[in-house]
Amino acid sequence: MPLDFFSYTYDLASFAASALLVVSYHLFLRLKIKKNPTYTVQTINAIARTAWVETIMREKKDVLAVQTLRNSTMAATFLASTSVLLIIGVLTLSESDKLQTSWHALNIVGAKHPELWLVKILSLLLDLFVAFFSFSMSIRIFNHVGYMINVPLELKHMMITPAHVATHLNRAGKFYSIGMRAYYFTVPLVFWLFGPHFMLISTIGLLIALYRIDRAPRIRSLEFSDIE
């Protein structure tokens, strides 16, 4: 009994450590953004979307607006559909007792209780549901923006200005980013099925990869090697 309790607490400690690492990473990004608004790719994309809306509405490039928003909607739709397929796959996975035993073959220090296995599956399902609803909200707002961005500025509607439309578009982009984050975080949750130590290692690896993805490229002078 003491050994089982120790193994169970090891799983909880690994989960808490992984969650703390993820929260700390995003707090770090928030502090960096306050000092430098162009520190991350996400903030630069928000600035670009705002400028894009301003250009589209003032120069009346309706066709370009429809094509761009259609591409964004198609991408979000594909990822939302993928989330549903993954949810069905995880539900199928939860019904297999033999597969559960096989996945525990590499679980050296973690607990192997059926109750904990269900907690892991539920955590993975919750993460995928967050991804699904985030992408769905992104699609919804993209559709709204498609109507607002084509309203002529001559009408001078106080709620359909370029700044207001850009706010909606950036909100859709934020939901899209949340959905992608949920996808990324499935990596530690899947590795948790193999053992808590795999979860901790994969979380560290994920944060290293996310830092390289989130960090905006540094502006450097054009070198001779860049010219082809």
MODELLER restraints for C-alpha pairs under 7 A, 6 or more apart:
rsr = mdl.restraints
at = mdl.atoms
rsr.add(forms.Gaussian(group=physical.xy_distance, feature=features.Distance(at['CA:4:A'], at['CA:111:A']), mean=6.56, stdev=0.5))
rsr.add(forms.Gaussian(group=physical.xy_distance, feature=features.Distance(at['CA:7:A'], at['CA:109:A']), mean=5.94, stdev=0.5))
rsr.add(forms.Gaussian(group=physical.xy_distance, feature=features.Distance(at['CA:7:A'], at['CA:110:A']), mean=4.84, stdev=0.5))
rsr.add(forms.Gaussian(group=physical.xy_distance, feature=features.Distance(at['CA:7:A'], at['CA:111:A']), mean=4.83, stdev=0.5))
rsr.add(forms.Gaussian(group=physical.xy_distance, feature=features.Distance(at['CA:8:A'], at['CA:110:A']), mean=6.40, stdev=0.5))
rsr.add(forms.Gaussian(group=physical.xy_distance, feature=features.Distance(at['CA:8:A'], at['CA:111:A']), mean=5.01, stdev=0.5))
rsr.add(forms.Gaussian(group=physical.xy_distance, feature=features.Distance(at['CA:10:A'], at['CA:110:A']), mean=6.22, stdev=0.5))
rsr.add(forms.Gaussian(group=physical.xy_distance, feature=features.Distance(at['CA:11:A'], at['CA:110:A']), mean=5.72, stdev=0.5))
rsr.add(forms.Gaussian(group=physical.xy_distance, feature=features.Distance(at['CA:11:A'], at['CA:111:A']), mean=6.91, stdev=0.5))
rsr.add(forms.Gaussian(group=physical.xy_distance, feature=features.Distance(at['CA:11:A'], at['CA:196:A']), mean=5.26, stdev=0.5))
rsr.add(forms.Gaussian(group=physical.xy_distance, feature=features.Distance(at['CA:14:A'], at['CA:196:A']), mean=5.66, stdev=0.5))
rsr.add(forms.Gaussian(group=physical.xy_distance, feature=features.Distance(at['CA:14:A'], at['CA:197:A']), mean=6.96, stdev=0.5))
rsr.add(forms.Gaussian(group=physical.xy_distance, feature=features.Distance(at['CA:14:A'], at['CA:200:A']), mean=6.03, stdev=0.5))
rsr.add(forms.Gaussian(group=physical.xy_distance, feature=features.Distance(at['CA:18:A'], at['CA:200:A']), mean=5.79, stdev=0.5))
rsr.add(forms.Gaussian(group=physical.xy_distance, feature=features.Distance(at['CA:18:A'], at['CA:203:A']), mean=6.06, stdev=0.5))
rsr.add(forms.Gaussian(group=physical.xy_distance, feature=features.Distance(at['CA:32:A'], at['CA:39:A']), mean=6.60, stdev=0.5))
rsr.add(forms.Gaussian(group=physical.xy_distance, feature=features.Distance(at['CA:33:A'], at['CA:39:A']), mean=5.68, stdev=0.5))
rsr.add(forms.Gaussian(group=physical.xy_distance, feature=features.Distance(at['CA:37:A'], at['CA:43:A']), mean=6.54, stdev=0.5))
rsr.add(forms.Gaussian(group=physical.xy_distance, feature=features.Distance(at['CA:38:A'], at['CA:44:A']), mean=5.57, stdev=0.5))
rsr.add(forms.Gaussian(group=physical.xy_distance, feature=features.Distance(at['CA:39:A'], at['CA:215:A']), mean=6.25, stdev=0.5))
rsr.add(forms.Gaussian(group=physical.xy_distance, feature=features.Distance(at['CA:39:A'], at['CA:216:A']), mean=5.67, stdev=0.5))
rsr.add(forms.Gaussian(group=physical.xy_distance, feature=features.Distance(at['CA:40:A'], at['CA:214:A']), mean=5.24, stdev=0.5))
rsr.add(forms.Gaussian(group=physical.xy_distance, feature=features.Distance(at['CA:40:A'], at['CA:215:A']), mean=4.64, stdev=0.5))
rsr.add(forms.Gaussian(group=physical.xy_distance, feature=features.Distance(at['CA:40:A'], at['CA:216:A']), mean=4.63, stdev=0.5))
rsr.add(forms.Gaussian(group=physical.xy_distance, feature=features.Distance(at['CA:41:A'], at['CA:214:A']), mean=5.44, stdev=0.5))
rsr.add(forms.Gaussian(group=physical.xy_distance, feature=features.Distance(at['CA:41:A'], at['CA:215:A']), mean=5.99, stdev=0.5))
rsr.add(forms.Gaussian(group=physical.xy_distance, feature=features.Distance(at['CA:41:A'], at['CA:216:A']), mean=4.66, stdev=0.5))
rsr.add(forms.Gaussian(group=physical.xy_distance, feature=features.Distance(at['CA:46:A'], at['CA:170:A']), mean=5.79, stdev=0.5))
rsr.add(forms.Gaussian(group=physical.xy_distance, feature=features.Distance(at['CA:49:A'], at['CA:166:A']), mean=6.65, stdev=0.5))
rsr.add(forms.Gaussian(group=physical.xy_distance, feature=features.Distance(at['CA:49:A'], at['CA:170:A']), mean=6.85, stdev=0.5))
rsr.add(forms.Gaussian(group=physical.xy_distance, feature=features.Distance(at['CA:50:A'], at['CA:166:A']), mean=4.95, stdev=0.5))
rsr.add(forms.Gaussian(group=physical.xy_distance, feature=features.Distance(at['CA:53:A'], at['CA:162:A']), mean=6.03, stdev=0.5))
rsr.add(forms.Gaussian(group=physical.xy_distance, feature=features.Distance(at['CA:53:A'], at['CA:166:A']), mean=5.90, stdev=0.5))
rsr.add(forms.Gaussian(group=physical.xy_distance, feature=features.Distance(at['CA:54:A'], at['CA:162:A']), mean=5.32, stdev=0.5))
rsr.add(forms.Gaussian(group=physical.xy_distance, feature=features.Distance(at['CA:56:A'], at['CA:62:A']), mean=6.99, stdev=0.5))
rsr.add(forms.Gaussian(group=physical.xy_distance, feature=features.Distance(at['CA:56:A'], at['CA:65:A']), mean=6.65, stdev=0.5))
rsr.add(forms.Gaussian(group=physical.xy_distance, feature=features.Distance(at['CA:57:A'], at['CA:149:A']), mean=6.24, stdev=0.5))
rsr.add(forms.Gaussian(group=physical.xy_distance, feature=features.Distance(at['CA:57:A'], at['CA:150:A']), mean=6.88, stdev=0.5))
rsr.add(forms.Gaussian(group=physical.xy_distance, feature=features.Distance(at['CA:57:A'], at['CA:162:A']), mean=6.68, stdev=0.5))
rsr.add(forms.Gaussian(group=physical.xy_distance, feature=features.Distance(at['CA:62:A'], at['CA:150:A']), mean=6.26, stdev=0.5))
rsr.add(forms.Gaussian(group=physical.xy_distance, feature=features.Distance(at['CA:66:A'], at['CA:146:A']), mean=6.62, stdev=0.5))
rsr.add(forms.Gaussian(group=physical.xy_distance, feature=features.Distance(at['CA:69:A'], at['CA:142:A']), mean=6.48, stdev=0.5))
rsr.add(forms.Gaussian(group=physical.xy_distance, feature=features.Distance(at['CA:69:A'], at['CA:146:A']), mean=6.69, stdev=0.5))
rsr.add(forms.Gaussian(group=physical.xy_distance, feature=features.Distance(at['CA:73:A'], at['CA:139:A']), mean=5.42, stdev=0.5))
rsr.add(forms.Gaussian(group=physical.xy_distance, feature=features.Distance(at['CA:73:A'], at['CA:142:A']), mean=6.40, stdev=0.5))
rsr.add(forms.Gaussian(group=physical.xy_distance, feature=features.Distance(at['CA:76:A'], at['CA:135:A']), mean=5.39, stdev=0.5))
rsr.add(forms.Gaussian(group=physical.xy_distance, feature=features.Distance(at['CA:76:A'], at['CA:138:A']), mean=6.83, stdev=0.5))
rsr.add(forms.Gaussian(group=physical.xy_distance, feature=features.Distance(at['CA:76:A'], at['CA:139:A']), mean=6.17, stdev=0.5))
rsr.add(forms.Gaussian(group=physical.xy_distance, feature=features.Distance(at['CA:77:A'], at['CA:139:A']), mean=6.84, stdev=0.5))
rsr.add(forms.Gaussian(group=physical.xy_distance, feature=features.Distance(at['CA:79:A'], at['CA:135:A']), mean=6.92, stdev=0.5))
rsr.add(forms.Gaussian(group=physical.xy_distance, feature=features.Distance(at['CA:80:A'], at['CA:132:A']), mean=4.91, stdev=0.5))
rsr.add(forms.Gaussian(group=physical.xy_distance, feature=features.Distance(at['CA:80:A'], at['CA:135:A']), mean=5.42, stdev=0.5))
rsr.add(forms.Gaussian(group=physical.xy_distance, feature=features.Distance(at['CA:80:A'], at['CA:136:A']), mean=6.41, stdev=0.5))
rsr.add(forms.Gaussian(group=physical.xy_distance, feature=features.Distance(at['CA:83:A'], at['CA:128:A']), mean=5.93, stdev=0.5))
rsr.add(forms.Gaussian(group=physical.xy_distance, feature=features.Distance(at['CA:83:A'], at['CA:131:A']), mean=6.64, stdev=0.5))
rsr.add(forms.Gaussian(group=physical.xy_distance, feature=features.Distance(at['CA:83:A'], at['CA:132:A']), mean=5.49, stdev=0.5))
rsr.add(forms.Gaussian(group=physical.xy_distance, feature=features.Distance(at['CA:84:A'], at['CA:132:A']), mean=6.95, stdev=0.5))
rsr.add(forms.Gaussian(group=physical.xy_distance, feature=features.Distance(at['CA:87:A'], at['CA:125:A']), mean=6.16, stdev=0.5))
rsr.add(forms.Gaussian(group=physical.xy_distance, feature=features.Distance(at['CA:87:A'], at['CA:128:A']), mean=6.45, stdev=0.5))
rsr.add(forms.Gaussian(group=physical.xy_distance, feature=features.Distance(at['CA:90:A'], at['CA:125:A']), mean=6.98, stdev=0.5))
rsr.add(forms.Gaussian(group=physical.xy_distance, feature=features.Distance(at['CA:94:A'], at['CA:121:A']), mean=6.77, stdev=0.5))
rsr.add(forms.Gaussian(group=physical.xy_distance, feature=features.Distance(at['CA:103:A'], at['CA:193:A']), mean=6.68, stdev=0.5))
rsr.add(forms.Gaussian(group=physical.xy_distance, feature=features.Distance(at['CA:103:A'], at['CA:194:A']), mean=5.39, stdev=0.5))
rsr.add(forms.Gaussian(group=physical.xy_distance, feature=features.Distance(at['CA:104:A'], at['CA:112:A']), mean=6.88, stdev=0.5))
rsr.add(forms.Gaussian(group=physical.xy_distance, feature=features.Distance(at['CA:104:A'], at['CA:194:A']), mean=5.73, stdev=0.5))
rsr.add(forms.Gaussian(group=physical.xy_distance, feature=features.Distance(at['CA:106:A'], at['CA:194:A']), mean=5.97, stdev=0.5))
rsr.add(forms.Gaussian(group=physical.xy_distance, feature=features.Distance(at['CA:106:A'], at['CA:195:A']), mean=6.78, stdev=0.5))
rsr.add(forms.Gaussian(group=physical.xy_distance, feature=features.Distance(at['CA:107:A'], at['CA:194:A']), mean=5.60, stdev=0.5))
rsr.add(forms.Gaussian(group=physical.xy_distance, feature=features.Distance(at['CA:107:A'], at['CA:195:A']), mean=4.50, stdev=0.5))
rsr.add(forms.Gaussian(group=physical.xy_distance, feature=features.Distance(at['CA:110:A'], at['CA:195:A']), mean=5.76, stdev=0.5))
rsr.add(forms.Gaussian(group=physical.xy_distance, feature=features.Distance(at['CA:110:A'], at['CA:196:A']), mean=5.93, stdev=0.5))
rsr.add(forms.Gaussian(group=physical.xy_distance, feature=features.Distance(at['CA:120:A'], at['CA:193:A']), mean=6.65, stdev=0.5))
rsr.add(forms.Gaussian(group=physical.xy_distance, feature=features.Distance(at['CA:124:A'], at['CA:186:A']), mean=6.51, stdev=0.5))
rsr.add(forms.Gaussian(group=physical.xy_distance, feature=features.Distance(at['CA:124:A'], at['CA:189:A']), mean=5.94, stdev=0.5))
rsr.add(forms.Gaussian(group=physical.xy_distance, feature=features.Distance(at['CA:127:A'], at['CA:182:A']), mean=5.77, stdev=0.5))
rsr.add(forms.Gaussian(group=physical.xy_distance, feature=features.Distance(at['CA:127:A'], at['CA:186:A']), mean=6.87, stdev=0.5))
rsr.add(forms.Gaussian(group=physical.xy_distance, feature=features.Distance(at['CA:128:A'], at['CA:182:A']), mean=6.69, stdev=0.5))
rsr.add(forms.Gaussian(group=physical.xy_distance, feature=features.Distance(at['CA:130:A'], at['CA:179:A']), mean=6.80, stdev=0.5))
rsr.add(forms.Gaussian(group=physical.xy_distance, feature=features.Distance(at['CA:130:A'], at['CA:182:A']), mean=6.59, stdev=0.5))
rsr.add(forms.Gaussian(group=physical.xy_distance, feature=features.Distance(at['CA:131:A'], at['CA:179:A']), mean=4.12, stdev=0.5))
rsr.add(forms.Gaussian(group=physical.xy_distance, feature=features.Distance(at['CA:131:A'], at['CA:180:A']), mean=6.96, stdev=0.5))
rsr.add(forms.Gaussian(group=physical.xy_distance, feature=features.Distance(at['CA:131:A'], at['CA:182:A']), mean=5.27, stdev=0.5))
rsr.add(forms.Gaussian(group=physical.xy_distance, feature=features.Distance(at['CA:131:A'], at['CA:183:A']), mean=6.53, stdev=0.5))
rsr.add(forms.Gaussian(group=physical.xy_distance, feature=features.Distance(at['CA:132:A'], at['CA:179:A']), mean=6.97, stdev=0.5))
rsr.add(forms.Gaussian(group=physical.xy_distance, feature=features.Distance(at['CA:134:A'], at['CA:175:A']), mean=5.05, stdev=0.5))
rsr.add(forms.Gaussian(group=physical.xy_distance, feature=features.Distance(at['CA:134:A'], at['CA:176:A']), mean=6.27, stdev=0.5))
rsr.add(forms.Gaussian(group=physical.xy_distance, feature=features.Distance(at['CA:134:A'], at['CA:178:A']), mean=6.33, stdev=0.5))
rsr.add(forms.Gaussian(group=physical.xy_distance, feature=features.Distance(at['CA:134:A'], at['CA:179:A']), mean=5.07, stdev=0.5))
rsr.add(forms.Gaussian(group=physical.xy_distance, feature=features.Distance(at['CA:135:A'], at['CA:175:A']), mean=6.41, stdev=0.5))
rsr.add(forms.Gaussian(group=physical.xy_distance, feature=features.Distance(at['CA:135:A'], at['CA:176:A']), mean=5.56, stdev=0.5))
rsr.add(forms.Gaussian(group=physical.xy_distance, feature=features.Distance(at['CA:135:A'], at['CA:179:A']), mean=5.72, stdev=0.5))
rsr.add(forms.Gaussian(group=physical.xy_distance, feature=features.Distance(at['CA:137:A'], at['CA:175:A']), mean=6.61, stdev=0.5))
rsr.add(forms.Gaussian(group=physical.xy_distance, feature=features.Distance(at['CA:138:A'], at['CA:172:A']), mean=4.48, stdev=0.5))
rsr.add(forms.Gaussian(group=physical.xy_distance, feature=features.Distance(at['CA:138:A'], at['CA:173:A']), mean=6.82, stdev=0.5))
rsr.add(forms.Gaussian(group=physical.xy_distance, feature=features.Distance(at['CA:138:A'], at['CA:175:A']), mean=5.39, stdev=0.5))
rsr.add(forms.Gaussian(group=physical.xy_distance, feature=features.Distance(at['CA:138:A'], at['CA:176:A']), mean=5.71, stdev=0.5))
rsr.add(forms.Gaussian(group=physical.xy_distance, feature=features.Distance(at['CA:141:A'], at['CA:168:A']), mean=6.81, stdev=0.5))
rsr.add(forms.Gaussian(group=physical.xy_distance, feature=features.Distance(at['CA:141:A'], at['CA:172:A']), mean=5.49, stdev=0.5))
rsr.add(forms.Gaussian(group=physical.xy_distance, feature=features.Distance(at['CA:142:A'], at['CA:169:A']), mean=6.69, stdev=0.5))
rsr.add(forms.Gaussian(group=physical.xy_distance, feature=features.Distance(at['CA:142:A'], at['CA:172:A']), mean=6.23, stdev=0.5))
rsr.add(forms.Gaussian(group=physical.xy_distance, feature=features.Distance(at['CA:145:A'], at['CA:165:A']), mean=6.49, stdev=0.5))
rsr.add(forms.Gaussian(group=physical.xy_distance, feature=features.Distance(at['CA:145:A'], at['CA:168:A']), mean=6.71, stdev=0.5))
rsr.add(forms.Gaussian(group=physical.xy_distance, feature=features.Distance(at['CA:145:A'], at['CA:169:A']), mean=6.38, stdev=0.5))
rsr.add(forms.Gaussian(group=physical.xy_distance, feature=features.Distance(at['CA:148:A'], at['CA:160:A']), mean=6.41, stdev=0.5))
rsr.add(forms.Gaussian(group=physical.xy_distance, feature=features.Distance(at['CA:148:A'], at['CA:165:A']), mean=6.58, stdev=0.5))
rsr.add(forms.Gaussian(group=physical.xy_distance, feature=features.Distance(at['CA:149:A'], at['CA:165:A']), mean=6.53, stdev=0.5))
rsr.add(forms.Gaussian(group=physical.xy_distance, feature=features.Distance(at['CA:187:A'], at['CA:202:A']), mean=6.97, stdev=0.5))
rsr.add(forms.Gaussian(group=physical.xy_distance, feature=features.Distance(at['CA:188:A'], at['CA:199:A']), mean=4.79, stdev=0.5))
rsr.add(forms.Gaussian(group=physical.xy_distance, feature=features.Distance(at['CA:188:A'], at['CA:202:A']), mean=5.41, stdev=0.5))
rsr.add(forms.Gaussian(group=physical.xy_distance, feature=features.Distance(at['CA:188:A'], at['CA:203:A']), mean=5.47, stdev=0.5))
rsr.add(forms.Gaussian(group=physical.xy_distance, feature=features.Distance(at['CA:189:A'], at['CA:199:A']), mean=6.68, stdev=0.5))
rsr.add(forms.Gaussian(group=physical.xy_distance, feature=features.Distance(at['CA:191:A'], at['CA:198:A']), mean=5.48, stdev=0.5))
rsr.add(forms.Gaussian(group=physical.xy_distance, feature=features.Distance(at['CA:191:A'], at['CA:199:A']), mean=5.07, stdev=0.5))
rsr.add(forms.Gaussian(group=physical.xy_distance, feature=features.Distance(at['CA:192:A'], at['CA:198:A']), mean=6.18, stdev=0.5))
rsr.add(forms.Gaussian(group=physical.xy_distance, feature=features.Distance(at['CA:192:A'], at['CA:199:A']), mean=4.65, stdev=0.5))
